[in-house]
């Protein structure tokens, strides 16, 4: 099997989102999206305390895509207009299918703020095809202990299968399109190889440490932190230093026009205007 063909290598610049400073590797200059993945935010680590809590996102709507949170450190409370109220802990994943519309809020729990600690996570926007943009909203939450793990030969690297599949392990998340979402943690210096469908585009993002991809591209925290891949090729080789943490994403491109405005991702400006109207009229639900 051939190695996945590299598209681009890029940094993870820091941006301001209101009062939140975070890294935004996608979109970034020269990479509008990695179809079907629209946006990737790496927030934290923030030292949360009663005197410092920048990541407290009040109620807001979404439509037309799937906002996903992978929490690496800390504790967050998720509330939504479907009636879910869930504490997301370090290692957990929450997968929201906004579909026709959902209203949700998230932020550190009161207990976590009081006891203090670091908060760090990934927020990912995954597009939905036109024929699924108006499906009913849904919420999935998987605990860290439920996530299947693939180990390399010497067990120095753990690949956690959140969505999609690898070897004989299947992720528990029910996906609307063909995607893989893996996290990779190096317990020690080591190497791992994994397969990727030939028709998937993808990326590797480095949260922490240092890694070498396909024996030639180095990712290092604070320098180049993301590598994107074309559809050609069907495997990736990864070498990582002890303590490194990475995210791998791949998906079958949707190849449709994307029109977005704020929290809505649709296919036309008319559909964006309809989303604005529907939210104002309460058709995406309420969160009190």
Secondary structure by P-SEA (a helix, b strand, c coil): cccccccccccbbbbbcccbbbbbccccccccccccccbbbbccccccccccccccccccccccbbbbbbbcbbbbbbbcccbbbbbbcccbbbbbcccccccccccccaaaaaabbbbbbbbbbbbbcccccccccbbbbbccccbbbbbcccccbbbbbcccccccccccccccccbbbbbbbbccccccccccccccccbbbbcccccccccccccccccccbbbbcccccbbbbbbcccccbbbbbbcccccbbbbccccccccaaaaaaaaaaaaaccccccc
